[in-house]
Amino acid sequence: MKRFTEAEKQRVKDRNPISSMVGRHVTWNRAKTNPHTGDYWACCPFHAENTPSFHCVDSEHRYKCFGCGATGDQFTFLEHVEGLTFVEAMEQLGGNAEPEPLSPAQIAAEKAKADQKRREQEAFAEQKRQEEIRKSLTLWNYGGRVGGTEGADYLRGRGLAPLPFVLPLRFNPHFKYWHQRPVAGRKRQELFVLFSGPAMLAPITGPNGEFLGVHITYIDPRRPGRKVEIEDPCAEPREDGRPEFVAAKKIRGSKRNASIKLLQPEGFTRLVIGEGWETTVSVALAEFGTERFGRTAYWTSIDLQSMGGRAVETVAHPHLKNKTGKPLKVPGPVPDMDDVKALTIPDQVEEVVRLGDGDSDRFTAEQVMKRAHARWDRPGRRQFDAWAPEGRDYNDLLMGAT
């Protein structure tokens, strides 16, 4: 077997900017990309999307899609997109295998160096994580009561008010929506306030209820029950001439082993978990008054991929293609059990019901559900996937019944 040292891997990365190989498969978004700093954005080559959520940074030799969760370096990109093995990817990029086995002392020195670098990176990442959590707590504290506000109108417009139970939601009438734009003559993009208006806030918490972040939903007071539509002034025009809109939801804080715990009775043995808090509340409302309601916790995962955690590998989508005509790659069904960021659930849970939206891509969502099932599998624990009809979610069903 050919062996490549860590030093050789680093040399190859330094000589082959990740943007150069990714750029062969995507069209960079001019509004968000800053080539001077090696910071690039594009629509993801691994899943279908209209708004760029795929990000790669030359200095870090990494790419990440904030939509489907795909992440990796130069080698993993070639493995997933061009179907190469690691050795083939290394050789294509000019890597040289170690001609002779290293001595035990050399192996130990390389390992010590790699371990030290990993510890430094982890310490820096944790420092940034704690800073982000503190900032998100400040944003959460800006929120106030929902009753009597446009936030209550939003809930009523979604068929979620009045409620027979209390939700941990807050409301802010003037919540800023920060966005990025390029600046002529500057290497970095600048942040600016694209919009300021009413927003619903939900707390993101960890396994023991510790505060980790805030989930923000920007709402349209002129259309109760609807999210606001904010046109993206930095986006490239669409082929059909329609404007691009930024996402009406944002997350601040940490997603590590985190969820939005909407209702959680003491000693619960059943868990219902969905992707959107409106969806999960809709099911809680439908189950209110039944025997199972009193023993059920109702959670929301931070996003779809967070429910299943990181995958061991990507798989080809059966019918969706990327811009090169090749099958889209999405995170597969086998979970990486070493993923410390993945969502865990309490051992006391005897029954899990995962809510699947019918308006999401079914194949991609099924891979998430399979990873979550494998990750949460325990002797005697029952797990179910409950899918809404195609093109609808559980809030749509609730609205149809009211």
Secondary structure, DSSP 8 states (H G I E B T S, - for coil): -----HHHHHHHHHHS-HHHHHTTTS-B-TTT-BGGGTEEEE--SSS--SS--EEEEGGGTEEEETTT--EE-HHHHHHHHH---HHHHHHHTT----SS---HHHHHHHHHHHHHHHHHHHHHHHHHHHHHHHHHHHHHHT-B--TTSHHHHHHHHTT--S-SS----EEEEEEEEEEEE--TT-SS-EEEEEEEEEEEEEEEE-TTS-EEEEEEEEB-TTSTT-B---B-TTS---TTS---B--SEEEEE--TT-EEEEE--TT--EEEEESSHHHHHHHHHHHTTSTTGGGEEEEEESSHHHHH--BSSEEEEEEEE-TTSSEEEEE-SSB-TT-TTS----TT--EEEEEE-TTS-HHHHHHHHHHHHHHT--TT-EEEEEE--TT--HHHHHHHH-
